[in-house]
């Protein structure tokens, strides 16, 4: 490895545009002498040799003195004894004195710096993220931290990738060669590039390429030799660069946001108003640029409280106006990326603010922009590359930052007509409500053939889970516009999903809207049906027995007046459940027997099965086990003959088997009880009904404890806990705690 004298001599010779042979001829030396000096094989060159070389190279007085001094300051080992920083190139901008957070990213970049020393080629790290996330601050701060490890120097070039005219290659090379100490630049870009590659092939250095637009800006500036660390900041991940490391940046954590505010504003003010400071961080979306602007506004206005700025920023329509301090403006950072998008991508970005959602999928955005899904996927990728949209943790889903959502809303107001915006909302509502209808076909236990739209029932449920904010918006949207038929259809399509996901949305609100829609349409049958659903929600979700009773009594009266025995039968089933809670078993028994008769007359086999096993529950609670068992067995036979063996109908049989297991346990037939309950578990598993699956595991654990098998009960109870925690069934989890206490007592 060549020493310092060799590095300097080779650099000056390269700058002069001379070969070793040409320099040797000019200085009257053997080519071997020049080669050995550059390789560091001559430990004590004669002074007149070095001076002759300096003269023939045409060095300035300062460069000549440095070359001679280096030659005189070598020890017997050939190592330099001059100051290590004397020839260190440097062009880094100043570091932030109050830089805060990013400990994980800084640790990662420190590891990359260590790895660069062992790499056979330059180590390139791309730090990418949305506008204002602090990419430049991070790479500059990291470069200052790691600069001492790179004796060749630490260089910086602002590529101005977001400008209308980014930094051209020739200008970037000028900056780098000047930082290397080249006094006279070669005349052409190609010659400068050749010289840069030569100089960057020597020693270990650190290069920051800030604000890169694309891969083409970066590639020619990558150093030619090993031992270099290159930190590239860009709003894009620069996917076209092969063999690079990537460090994606997201917004700060709440703790990091408070650290930034504390450092920029002062710990006293932030600590005094800690709650307001937390809200300030939230209003800024924990975006470093926005936090920095807010902090600067507070710093130059010591009379302002943090709370006063928070109150101003709460106004969403003025928030971006307020996030400006001097020449630093959050909106401008967004505009730079937006301006570079093509027309379709701009429209896609604006569309995200038409219906604000926690996450977006390509089909949702496709409905907004009225484009095919495949085209929309490309548009979303373009937004991600521009830093205007984040890819979510789940594949195929995207997240829009709160401040970018405000910016998108501004662009809608400026560039879209109200008619276009309404049309986009109508398209999205139609898309989402149509998908609800398709999902319902998979969940309705009476459907013999699954509909198109989803490959499986779990896929349908997963879509309903994932797109819940969107379809809930769609229902409210059509309801506020008086589209009553669509409200009724959505309420009907979501009933069986509501049975699976009790806490998905405020179901009582949905069914109230459906009742009002039916009333507006003058449809007493639909009103009765939806009042039954509303009563179910009030009782099950809010334990409001009185209001639920009113709804079911009204539903019963409407159904009887309209000659609808099926709806009347369901109303009597629901009333019986309420009467049972009110300790009126006689009235409950009468209603359930009437319900079975009415539902059978209406050929509602599903309702008849539900009424049968509900009546069985009541008989079991009063000790009438024989009749209870007969009813459950009839219900089991009715399921097999009347309903399709599909995943959607399996949970219904699961509840029948669940009750059969309870009755067998009551008779002391624990083996038969376990078999029935494990059959129920298979049914709920087939129907992907996690809540019922968890409750059946809980029942099986109790049966196993009664059967004297605590070790097996413990395994089943652990599974019950896992399932019920997944669906957040608080009531059943309370029962789990009681059974676990019983289990612990037995095991102790």
Secondary structure, DSSP 8 states (H G I E B T S, - for coil): ---HHHHHHHHHHHHHT--HHHHHHHHT--HHHHHHHHHT--SS--HHHHHHHHHHHT--HHHHHHHHHHHHTB-TTS-B-S-TTTT-EE------TT----HHHHHHHHHHHHHHTT-SS-EEEEEE-STTS-HHHHHHHHHHHHGGG-TTEEEEEE--TTSSS---HHHHHHHHHHHTT-SS--SSHHHHHHHHHHHTTSS-EEEEEEEE-SHHHHHTTS-SSTT-EEEEEESS--TT-TT-EEEE-----HHHHHHHHHHHH-HHHHHHTHHHHHHHHHHTTT-HHHHHHHHHHHHT-TTS-HHHHHHHHT-HHHHHHHSEETTEEHHHHHHHHHHTS-HHHHHHHHHTTTS--S-EEHHHHHHHHT--HHHHHHHHHHHHHTTSSEE-SSTTEEE--HHHHHHHHHHHHHH--HHHHHHHHHHHHHHHHHHHHHHHHHH-TT-SS--TT-SSHHHHHHHHHHTHHHHHHHHHHHHHTT-HHHHHHHHHHTHHHHHH-TTSS-HHHHHHHHHHHHHHHT-HHHHHHHHHHHHHHHHHHH--HHHHHHHHHHHHHHHHHHT-HHHHHHHHHHHHHHHHHTT-HHHHHHHHHHHHHHHHHTT-HHHHHHHHHHHHHHHHHTT-HHHHHHHHHHHHHHHHHHS--SHHHHHHHHHHHHHHHHHHHHTT-HHHHHHHHHHHHHHHHHTT-HHHHHHHHHHHHHHHHHTT-HHHHHHHHHHHHHHHHHTT-HHHHHHHHHHHHHHHHHH-
